[in-house]
């Protein structure tokens, strides 16, 4: 009787043992790229860990909405990063980049947008691959825009030499110290000099994006885009500088 009880207890104990943790194998999924419509501006948003939401989403929304306007050359918008994995914005949003600029074949970029990121004043500026990518795109791009501290990336890439620019208000003095040869202005929310548009960032990223749309498509289209996002838009009421 005693031996039978021991056998039963042994069976019960063995039956309660947790199963070995199953190893979940990653399933390889073929990467798909966004559809790039012909006869549109290709607009690339350079993103990375620490990108600030507003400087990314504000111009992205404005530019993406151009596809709903008739009789204009609308915009294909997509994101580029140095990874196939998701990036995490400063505020915690996870975004899977459309293209990996290190290894993917990218469409020709007509407009490059550089939103601000957490480390654009320090370690990001040491990212030679990223800086070289910006330099390469600049050679053929029609416009290069930055929001907030994205201007530091343009400056590091040497794109703002001989140009007037601006950045996040409280970082203007630091940018002047880091790049003493540049002409960096205060008391303006965006500057347009040649093919470069730099903005103060934050919610004013909407204004800089709307300005580019007005420059490309005219006042009526810009007002329509602004109205679709419930934004009062009048470029004359926005402190800005256009360098002729």
C-alpha positions in Angstrom: 0.0 0.0 0.0 2.8 2.3 0.9 4.7 1.7 -2.4 1.5 2.3 -4.3 1.1 5.7 -2.6 4.6 6.6 -3.5 4.1 5.7 -7.1 0.9 7.8 -7.2 2.6 10.8 -5.6 5.5 10.5 -8.1 3.1 10.5 -11.1 1.3 13.5 -9.7 4.5 15.4 -9.2 5.8 14.6 -12.7 2.4 15.6 -14.1 2.6 19.0 -12.4 6.0 19.9 -13.7 5.9 22.9 -16.1 6.6 22.1 -19.7 9.8 23.3 -21.2 9.4 26.8 -22.5 8.8 26.6 -26.2 11.1 28.5 -28.4 9.2 30.8 -30.7 10.9 31.0 -34.1 10.8 34.2 -35.9 8.9 33.9 -39.2 10.7 35.5 -42.1 8.3 37.8 -43.8 9.2 39.4 -47.1 9.4 43.2 -46.8 6.9 45.2 -48.7 7.5 48.8 -49.7 4.9 51.5 -50.0 3.4 52.2 -53.4 5.1 55.1 -55.0 2.8 56.8 -57.5 4.3 58.4 -60.6 4.2 62.1 -61.3 4.4 63.0 -57.6 7.0 64.5 -55.3 8.7 61.7 -53.3 9.0 63.0 -49.7 11.3 61.1 -47.3 11.1 61.6 -43.6 14.4 60.7 -41.8 13.5 59.0 -38.5 15.4 57.3 -35.7 15.1 56.4 -32.1 14.2 59.6 -30.1 12.5 61.4 -33.0 9.9 63.8 -31.6 6.3 63.0 -32.6 5.2 66.5 -33.6 8.1 67.4 -35.8 7.4 64.1 -37.7 3.6 63.9 -37.7 2.9 67.6 -38.4 4.6 67.8 -41.8 3.7 64.2 -42.6 0.0 65.0 -42.2 0.1 68.1 -44.3 2.1 66.5 -47.1 0.1 63.3 -47.1 -3.2 65.2 -47.5 -2.0 66.6 -50.8 -3.2 63.3 -52.4 -6.8 64.5 -51.8 -6.4 67.7 -53.8 -7.0 67.8 -57.5 -4.9 69.2 -60.3 -1.7 69.4 -58.3 1.5 67.3 -58.2 0.8 65.6 -54.9 3.3 63.9 -52.6 4.3 60.3 -51.9 5.3 60.3 -48.2 7.4 57.6 -46.6 9.9 57.1 -43.7 13.5 56.1 -43.9 15.8 54.9 -41.2 19.0 52.9 -40.7 17.1 49.8 -39.6 14.4 47.3 -40.6 13.2 47.2 -37.1 10.8 49.6 -35.5 12.1 52.9 -34.1 10.7 54.3 -30.9 10.0 58.0 -30.8 10.8 60.2 -27.8 7.2 60.0 -26.7 7.1 56.2 -27.1 5.4 55.7 -30.4 6.7 52.7 -32.3 7.1 53.1 -36.1 8.3 50.6 -38.6 10.3 52.5 -41.2 9.3 52.1 -44.9 12.9 52.0 -46.1 16.3 51.1 -44.6 18.6 53.7 -46.3 21.6 51.5 -45.5 20.6 48.6 -47.7 17.3 49.2 -49.5 16.9 50.7 -53.0 15.1 54.0 -52.4 13.0 56.0 -54.8 14.6 59.2 -55.9 13.9 61.7 -53.1 12.6 65.1 -54.2 12.0 66.4 -50.7 13.9 65.4 -47.6 12.3 66.1 -44.2 14.5 66.0 -41.1 12.4 66.0 -37.9 14.1 66.7 -34.6 15.3 63.8 -32.5 16.5 63.6 -28.9 20.2 63.3 -29.7 20.5 65.7 -32.7 22.7 68.0 -30.6 25.2 65.2 -29.6 25.7 61.6 -30.6 23.5 61.7 -33.7 25.9 64.2 -35.2 28.6 61.5 -34.9 26.6 59.1 -37.1 28.7 59.3 -40.3 26.4 56.9 -42.2 23.4 59.1 -41.5 25.2 62.4 -42.2 26.5 60.9 -45.5 23.0 59.8 -46.4 21.8 63.4 -45.9 24.6 64.7 -48.1 23.8 62.2 -50.8 20.1 63.0 -50.9 20.9 66.7 -51.0 22.6 66.4 -54.3 19.4 65.6 -56.2 16.6 66.8 -53.8 14.6 69.8 -54.8 14.0 70.8 -51.2 15.5 69.8 -47.8 13.6 70.8 -44.7 14.2 70.5 -41.0 12.1 71.0 -37.9 13.4 72.1 -34.5 16.9 70.5 -34.0 16.9 68.8 -37.3 18.7 71.9 -38.4 21.8 70.6 -36.5 21.9 67.6 -38.9 21.7 69.9 -41.9 24.5 72.0 -40.4 26.7 69.0 -39.7 26.2 67.8 -43.2 27.5 71.2 -44.4 24.2 72.1 -46.2 23.7 75.4 -44.4 27.0 77.0 -45.4 26.2 80.4 -46.9 22.5 80.0 -46.0 20.3 81.6 -43.4 18.6 79.2 -41.0 16.8 78.8 -37.7 16.1 76.1 -35.2 14.3 75.5 -31.8 14.3 78.9 -30.1 16.2 77.9 -26.9 18.8 76.0 -29.0 19.8 78.9 -31.3 22.7 80.0 -29.1 24.0 76.5 -28.9 23.8 76.1 -32.6 25.6 79.4 -33.1 28.4 78.1 -30.8 28.6 74.7 -32.5 28.5 76.2 -36.0 30.0 79.8 -35.6 30.2 80.4 -39.4 26.5 80.0 -39.9 23.8 82.7 -40.0 21.2 81.5 -37.6 18.2 83.8 -36.9 16.0 84.4 -33.9 12.5 85.8 -33.8 11.4 83.8 -36.9 9.4 80.5 -37.0 10.9 79.4 -40.3 13.4 80.4 -42.9 13.4 79.7 -46.6 16.8 80.1 -48.2 17.3 78.5 -51.6 16.1 74.9 -51.4 16.4 74.8 -47.6 13.5 75.4 -45.2 14.4 75.3 -41.5 11.8 75.8 -38.8 11.5 76.3 -35.0 9.6 73.0 -34.8 6.9 71.9 -32.4 3.4 72.9 -33.5 5.1 75.5 -35.8 6.1 72.5 -38.0 2.6 72.8 -39.4 3.3 76.3 -40.5 6.6 75.4 -42.2 4.9 72.5 -44.1 2.0 74.7 -45.1 4.4 77.3 -46.4 6.1 74.8 -48.6 2.7 73.7 -49.9 1.7 77.3 -50.6 5.1 77.8 -52.4 4.5 74.8 -54.6 0.7 74.9 -55.1 -0.5 78.3 -54.3 -2.5 80.0 -51.5 -5.8 78.3 -52.1 -4.4 74.8 -51.9 -2.5 75.6 -48.7 -5.6 77.1 -47.1 -7.6 74.0 -48.1 -4.9 71.7 -46.5 -4.9 73.8 -43.4 -8.7 73.8 -43.2 -8.8 70.0 -43.4 -6.7 70.0 -40.2 -8.6 72.9 -38.6 -5.7 75.2 -38.8 -6.0 78.9 -39.4 -3.5 79.7 -42.1 -2.2 83.0 -43.2 1.5 83.1 -44.0 1.6 86.8 -43.5 0.7 86.3 -39.8 3.6 83.9 -39.2 7.0 85.5 -38.4 9.3 84.1 -41.1 12.1 85.0 -43.4 12.4 84.3 -47.1 15.9 84.9 -48.5 15.7 86.1 -52.1 
